Amino acid sequence: MRKVWRFAVLMVIAALLVGCQGRVFLNLDVPIVIEPAPPQYRSEVWGYLSYDYHDDHIRYTVGRNYDRYYEPLRDAKVTVVGTGMSVYTDRDGYFFIRGVPHGRITLLVQHRWVGPSNGVYISTSSR
């Protein structure tokens, strides 16, 4: 009798599992977003710009320029070439740009004394 009982239970379980497959299919409507790596702009450039009105020369220094004929270049637009990052100098000719590429960069300096469409290119290293 015990064997018949076990056989009957086994047949009921087999009847219930007829048509079942061993795979599970999940349909999830979740978008996959792939974000590019952020650019490696982790450096900064800063300094002072001064202007010699005798020979129309612009000088870039890391400290204030106290030479005889040089005046601070106020309100000059300083742009990092290739990135489009721009700032204006303050009343002492000081500027600071954060987030520029490492290594050698080129700065474009524009001011009304230099001319509205012309500029001076200065090559420097970012820190």
Secondary structure, DSSP 4 states (H G I P E B T S, - for coil): -HHHHHHHHHHHHHHHTTT--S------------PPPPP---EEEEEEEEEETTTTEEEEESS----TTEEE-TT-EEEETTT--EEE--TTSEEEEEEEPSSEEEEEEE-TTT-SS--EEEEEE--
